Amino acid sequence: SVGDKLTFHAKITESDDNPDVGEASTYHTVTEEDMQNGFTVTIDLYVRENGGKNRGKSAYFIVTYSFTP
């Protein structure tokens, strides 16, 4: 409904013995235009390497949620 505040959360976990984890959240308040046209919410998410030769380096992901009426 118009005025609803939606919370979005994304979590990416690497699959290995010492998994790296990245999490990010954002929110969006639904407008009348959103109800008519749909909307997209984008989250920038970084996963930082926690060990090995690449320790401290990050992988960057863009997570996109798309809604259509």
C-alpha positions as CSV (number, residue, x, y, z in Angstrom):
1,S,0.0,0.0,0.0
2,V,1.0,3.6,-0.5
3,G,3.1,4.8,2.4
4,D,4.3,1.3,3.5
5,K,8.0,1.2,4.4
6,L,9.6,-1.9,2.9
7,T,13.0,-3.2,4.3
8,F,15.3,-5.0,2.0
9,H,18.3,-7.2,3.2
10,A,20.8,-9.1,1.2
11,K,23.4,-11.5,2.5
12,I,26.1,-13.3,0.5
13,T,28.2,-16.1,2.1
14,E,31.2,-17.7,0.4
15,S,31.2,-21.5,0.4
16,D,34.5,-22.7,2.0
17,D,36.0,-23.7,5.4
18,N,36.3,-20.1,6.6
19,P,33.4,-18.4,4.7
20,D,33.4,-14.6,4.0
21,V,30.1,-12.9,4.6
22,G,28.7,-9.6,3.3
23,E,25.4,-8.1,4.3
24,A,23.6,-4.9,3.5
25,S,20.2,-3.4,4.0
26,T,18.1,-0.5,2.7
27,Y,14.5,0.6,2.7
28,H,11.9,2.1,0.4
29,T,8.6,3.9,1.1
30,V,6.0,3.0,-1.5
31,T,4.5,5.9,-3.5
32,E,1.4,6.2,-5.6
33,E,3.7,6.2,-8.7
34,D,5.3,2.9,-7.5
35,M,1.8,1.3,-7.4
36,Q,1.2,2.4,-11.0
37,N,4.6,1.9,-12.6
38,G,6.5,-0.5,-10.3
39,F,9.9,0.3,-8.8
40,T,13.4,-1.1,-8.4
41,V,15.5,-1.1,-5.2
42,T,19.3,-1.6,-5.5
43,I,21.7,-2.6,-2.7
44,D,25.5,-2.3,-3.0
45,L,27.1,-5.2,-1.1
46,Y,30.7,-5.9,-0.4
47,V,32.2,-9.3,0.8
48,R,35.7,-8.9,2.3
49,E,38.1,-11.8,2.1
50,N,39.0,-12.9,5.6
51,G,42.0,-15.1,5.0
52,G,44.6,-16.4,2.5
53,K,46.6,-14.5,-0.1
54,N,43.6,-12.2,-0.9
55,R,42.9,-11.3,2.7
56,G,41.4,-7.8,3.0
57,K,40.3,-7.6,-0.6
58,S,36.7,-7.2,-1.4
59,A,34.2,-8.5,-4.0
60,Y,31.5,-6.1,-5.0
61,F,27.9,-7.2,-5.8
62,I,24.9,-5.2,-6.9
63,V,21.6,-6.8,-5.6
64,T,18.5,-5.6,-7.4
65,Y,14.9,-6.1,-6.4
66,S,12.3,-5.2,-9.1
67,F,8.6,-4.9,-8.6
68,T,5.9,-4.6,-11.3
69,P,2.3,-3.7,-10.8
